[in-house]
């Protein structure tokens, strides 16, 4: 089963019919919101609002372990994470969609593994390529089918948040090789790998990262760019579900 993790606005995707909302409890606590089960263009899907139904949970307070465990318990095999990010590379202007294939984790203090409880065997996952190549390829094919220009590949830098970054921090990230910056990519990707779930990120450039534009970053700008980008994401996901063989 395919799951979509994203902002609460994605719950209103055209073509998404929510049939059941289910509260799920895990050994790691409650997920961000109830799991929404439904049909999206004739495919069974699960939707989870990462920041809660009212977008009230900041990135560093998200219970990533409960979110992934809840989806795993629901039978999810593939996850597409939709995330708002800042564009660092010149090829990623606002409203662009990118599907990264690498990431760098700058977060700290987040519960980041299922393998740390007493009596749990230490497990070292192979995280060389943090995103599912098969799912990335499907997203690339979906972009072609939808006639969308989507940047395939690139490095996602994950910061702690909830504040935006300084210009100096972005310069450092650029030197490190980051193409985009977000706040929710980790430990979500690593936990999905630990759970054996195929995972990919669909990143929408909400704004230029700090220092990449002479203008101040405003919420009005972010909301405007997200509105356009998420319209394209809806088209992309519509084509993606057609590439899945299970009902």
C-alpha positions in Angstrom: 0.0 0.0 0.0 1.2 3.5 -0.8 1.3 6.2 1.9 1.6 10.0 1.4 3.1 12.0 4.2 2.6 15.7 3.9 1.0 18.9 5.1 -2.7 19.0 6.0 -3.5 20.7 2.7 -2.6 17.5 0.8 -5.6 15.9 2.5 -7.7 17.8 0.0 -6.1 16.5 -3.1 -8.5 16.4 -6.0 -9.4 12.8 -6.7 -8.7 11.7 -3.0 -11.7 10.1 -1.4 -11.2 9.6 2.3 -13.2 6.6 3.5 -11.9 6.1 7.1 -9.9 8.0 9.6 -8.3 5.7 12.2 -6.5 6.5 15.4 -3.5 4.3 15.9 -1.4 3.8 19.0 2.2 2.6 18.9 4.8 1.6 21.4 6.4 5.0 20.6 3.2 7.0 21.3 0.7 8.6 19.1 1.4 9.6 15.4 1.0 13.2 14.3 -2.6 12.6 13.3 -5.1 9.9 12.6 -4.3 7.8 9.5 -6.6 8.6 6.6 -7.5 5.6 4.5 -9.1 6.2 1.1 -8.9 5.9 -2.7 -6.8 8.1 -4.9 -7.5 7.7 -8.6 -8.6 4.0 -8.0 -5.6 3.1 -5.7 -5.9 2.4 -2.0 -3.7 4.9 -0.2 -3.0 6.1 3.3 -2.5 9.8 4.1 -0.8 11.2 7.2 -0.5 14.9 8.1 3.1 15.1 9.3 2.5 18.3 11.3 -0.9 17.3 12.7 -4.4 18.0 11.4 -4.0 21.7 12.3 -0.4 22.0 11.3 0.6 22.6 14.9 3.6 20.3 15.5 7.0 21.9 14.7 9.6 19.8 12.9 11.7 19.0 15.9 8.7 17.8 18.0 7.2 15.4 15.4 7.0 11.8 16.6 8.7 10.3 13.6 9.0 6.9 15.1 5.3 6.7 15.9 4.4 8.0 12.4 6.5 5.3 10.6 5.5 2.5 12.9 1.8 3.4 12.5 2.1 3.3 8.7 4.1 0.0 8.9 1.3 -1.5 11.0 -1.2 -0.5 8.4 0.5 -2.5 5.8 2.3 0.4 4.0 5.0 -0.7 1.6 5.8 2.6 -0.1 6.0 6.2 1.2 6.1 9.4 -0.8 7.0 12.3 1.5 5.8 15.7 0.2 7.9 18.4 1.9 8.3 22.2 1.5 12.0 23.2 1.2 14.2 26.1 0.4 16.1 26.1 -2.9 19.9 26.4 -2.6 21.0 25.5 -6.1 20.5 28.0 -8.9 18.6 25.3 -10.8 15.9 25.1 -8.0 13.9 28.4 -8.1 10.7 28.7 -6.0 7.8 26.4 -7.0 10.1 23.9 -8.6 9.6 20.2 -7.6 12.7 18.1 -6.9 13.1 14.4 -6.0 16.4 14.2 -4.1 18.6 11.0 -4.1 20.9 12.0 -1.2 20.7 13.8 2.1 22.8 15.3 4.9 21.5 15.4 8.4 22.1 18.5 10.5 19.5 17.7 13.1 20.2 16.9 16.8 18.3 15.3 19.7 15.6 13.6 17.6 14.7 10.0 18.3 16.1 8.5 15.2 16.1 4.7 15.4 13.9 1.8 16.4 17.0 -0.1 17.6 17.9 1.5 20.9 15.6 0.0 23.5 17.0 -2.4 26.2 17.3 -5.9 24.8 17.1 -4.7 21.2 19.8 -6.0 18.9 21.9 -3.2 17.5 21.2 -3.0 13.8 23.2 -0.9 11.3 21.1 -0.3 8.1 22.8 0.4 4.8 22.0 4.0 4.2 24.4 4.7 1.3 21.5 5.7 -0.9 18.8 7.0 1.5 16.0 7.0 -0.9 14.4 4.2 -2.9 15.8 4.2 -6.4 12.7 2.3 -7.7 10.4 4.9 -6.3 12.6 7.8 -7.6 12.4 6.2 -11.0 8.6 5.9 -10.8 8.4 9.6 -9.8 10.6 10.5 -12.8 8.3 8.5 -15.1 5.3 10.1 -13.6 6.7 13.6 -14.3 7.1 12.6 -18.0 3.6 11.3 -18.1 2.2 14.5 -16.5 4.4 16.8 -18.7 6.0 18.4 -15.6 9.5 19.6 -15.3 10.7 17.8 -12.1 14.4 17.8 -11.1 15.4 14.2 -10.4 18.4 13.9 -8.0 20.1 16.3 -5.6 21.0 16.5 -2.0 18.5 17.4 0.7 20.0 19.1 3.8 17.9 18.6 6.9 18.1 21.2 9.6 16.6 21.3 13.1 14.1 24.2 12.7 11.6 25.6 13.4 13.5 28.8 12.6 14.8 29.3 9.1 18.6 29.2 8.5 21.1 32.0 8.5 22.8 33.0 5.2 26.1 31.7 6.7 24.5 28.3 7.4 23.2 28.1 3.9 26.7 28.9 2.5 28.1 26.1 4.6 25.4 23.7 3.4 26.1 24.7 -0.2 29.8 23.9 0.3 28.8 20.6 1.8 26.9 19.8 -1.5 23.3 20.5 -0.5 20.9 21.5 -3.2 17.9 22.2 -1.0 17.1 22.6 2.7 14.3 21.3 4.7 13.4 20.4 8.3 11.6 17.0 8.2 13.6 14.7 6.0 15.4 13.1 8.9 15.0 10.8 10.8 11.9 10.0 8.7 13.9 8.5 5.8 16.1 6.4 8.1 13.2 5.0 10.0 11.4 4.0 6.8 14.6 2.2 5.8 14.7 0.4 9.2 11.0 -0.6 8.8 11.7 -2.0 5.3 9.5 0.6 3.6 10.4 2.1 0.2 10.7 5.8 0.7 11.1 8.9 -1.6 10.8 12.6 -1.1 8.9 15.0 -3.4 10.3 18.4 -2.4 8.6 21.6 -3.3 10.7 24.8 -3.3 8.8 27.2 -1.2 11.4 29.9 -1.3 15.0 30.7 -2.0 17.1 29.6 1.0 18.6 32.4 3.2 21.0 34.6 1.3 20.0 33.3 -2.1 17.7 36.2 -2.8 18.1 39.9 -1.9 14.6 39.9 -0.4 13.4 38.9 3.0 11.7 35.5 3.2 8.0 36.0 3.9 5.1 33.6 4.7 3.2 35.2 1.8 5.9 34.3 -0.6 6.1 30.8 0.8 2.3 30.2 0.6 2.2 31.5 -3.0 4.9 29.2 -4.2 3.5 26.2 -2.3 0.1 26.8 -3.9 1.6 26.4 -7.4 4.0 23.7 -6.4 1.4 21.6 -4.7 -0.9 21.8 -7.8 1.9 20.2 -9.8 2.5 17.6 -7.0 -1.2 16.6 -7.3 -0.7 15.9 -11.0 2.5 14.0 -10.3 0.9 11.8 -7.7 -2.0 11.1 -10.0 0.3 9.7 -12.6 2.3 7.9 -9.9 -0.6 5.8 -8.6 -1.2 4.5 -12.1 2.2 2.8 -12.0 1.3 0.7 -9.0 0.0 -2.8 -9.7 -1.7 -3.5 -6.4 -5.3 -2.3 -6.0 
